[in-house]
Amino acid sequence: MAAPDDQLDAVSRLLLERGLIPTDAAQGPPTLAQKVRDGASDMVITAMNFLGVPYRLGGSGDSGGFDCSGFTRHIFEMSLGLVLPRRADDQAKAEGLVEVRRDELRPGDLVFFNTLRRTFSHVGIYIGDGKFIHSPHSGASVRVDDMRFAYWNQRFTGARRAGASPDPAPVSNPTTGR
């Protein structure tokens, strides 16, 4: 039996309302919030708090809006204390980030796209299940999109993950010790 909406944690309710999880994912333990916390949850939850914030070219703050790289920079700084470069193509080359194959994506990874006929011209944050959160373009706001949709699938150019340091603690999984 599915849990009533008033018994869901806030993250599960938000994702359910936005159609990002199936209704049966809201049932019983473990909660979606617990699963998200197991993998880069602080970053994903922080990013979700900005859903609906308007796009603004050059924007890097929630009060005035974000462009794509301003959004990822803000989230990484708030969540990890890691200050990324300002531009998407520079973020793709940033020290402290390692290249990740598409089939190895984990929540919190940066995902890059060619939207302006140049590699790494758009960036977002992977949240799992083939979806990413980003600030897409003028007239839109921070939202979640599916990377498997033709537009994004054809334009995917790479991914990067924080935690390239020898200390594996930030990316360890408490259940496996890896």
PyMOL commands that set and color helices and strands:
alter all, ss='L'
color gray80, all
select helices_A, chain A and resi 5-7+10-17+23-26+32-37+41-48+68-80+88-92+102-104+150-155+169-171
alter helices_A, ss='H'
color red, helices_A
select strands_A, chain A and resi 60-61+65-66+97-100+110-113+122-128+131-134+143-146+156-162
alter strands_A, ss='S'
color yellow, strands_A
deselect
rebuild
show_as cartoon
